[in-house]
Amino acid sequence: MKIAIESNDGVTIKSPFDKTMGYIVCDVEEADIGNTEYIKIGDIEIKISSESAAEIKNKGQSKFSLRDCCTVITRGMDRENRSRLKKKGIDVFVTFNIQAKDALRAYLKERLINRPVFH
């Protein structure tokens, strides 16, 4: 699964009062964090509408879409954008952590605790 983290520097989560400059995109399998990439908004086209999510044109590489992510981690998001993402099946995880890695670990820990166990 892919998780997107709002970031302006590729290390920390952006302030809820700042404009989003990019996303840290992480590949996660079970509780293991795999490939992590920072993608700047300058390299992407942002459209959060009923027709398309944020699409990333990463310097000639394959397109990336927030639709490919199961979760967006943020320190704050307005209700309208949160509602649009939820309708697309994308979970929004709000955190008080500043460091992206700490927020990702907190999200994974909460998901592991709250995920039902099947026998």
N, C-alpha and C positions, 0 to 999 in steps of 0.2 A: 504494500500500500504506500501511497505517497502522502506526505504531509507538507503543507506550505506554511511558512512562518513569515509574517510581515516584518520586514527589516529595512533599515536605511543604510546599514554598513556591512551586512553579511555576518555579524557576530551577535548583536543585541536586537531585541524586539523594539520596534519603533514606539515612540510615545503615542498615546491615543490622540494627542493634539497636533501631531505632525502628519503631513501628507506621506503616503506610502511611496517609497523610492524603489522598492524591490521586494523579492521573496527569497527566503532560504527554502529550497525544496529538498526534502529528505525521503529516501527510500527506506522503508521499515518493514522487516519481516519478523513476525512474532514480537519480541522485545529487542531485537538487534537492529541498530541503526546502521544502514549501509551507506550508499553514495549520497553525498550532500553537495548541493550546488547553489550558489547565490546568483540570482538573475535580476538584473536591474530593469526598472520600468522603461528606461531609454531603449532597451532591447525588446520591449513587448508592447503590445496593443491592449489596453485595458478597456473592456466593455462588460459591465455587469448588467445584463438585460435579460429578458425572457428568452432571447435567441442565442446569446453566447456569454460565456464566462471569460475571465481574463485569459487571453491567448498570448503565448510567448513565442516570438520569432527570435530564437537565440542565435543570432549571427549566422544564418544560413543552415543551422541544424534543424532537426525535426521540431515541429510545433509542439508546444506544451500548453495545456489548458488546465485551469483550476478544476474542471470537471474530472480530471484524472486523479485529483486528490480526494481523500475521504475526509480530511480535516484542514481547517485553517486555524492557526494559533495566532492570537492577537492580544494586545493589552487593552483593547477597546474598539468597538465597532458600532456604528449607528444601527438602529432597528431595521431600517429599510434594507441595507446591504446584508445584514444578518438574515433577515427573512428571505431575501432572494437566494442566498446561498443554501439555506435550509430547504427551500423548495426544490433545489437541484440535487438534494441529497448530500450536501456537504455540511459536515458538523463544524461548528464554530466553538473553539475552546478559548475562553478568556482567562488570562493568567496575570498575576502580579509580578512574576519573574521578569527580570530584565535580560538576563543571558538566555539566548535561544536554546542552547543545549540543556540548561536547567529546566526550561519550560517544556521542552520535548520529553525529557525524562519524567517530569511531573505528569504530563498527559499520558504517557505510556503506563506509568504506575497506576493512575486512576482507571485507565481502560482495563488493565489487567485485574484490578480489584473488582470492578463493576461488571466485567464480562461474565455471563453465566457459564457454569461448568456443566458439560454434558458427560454422562457416564454411559 
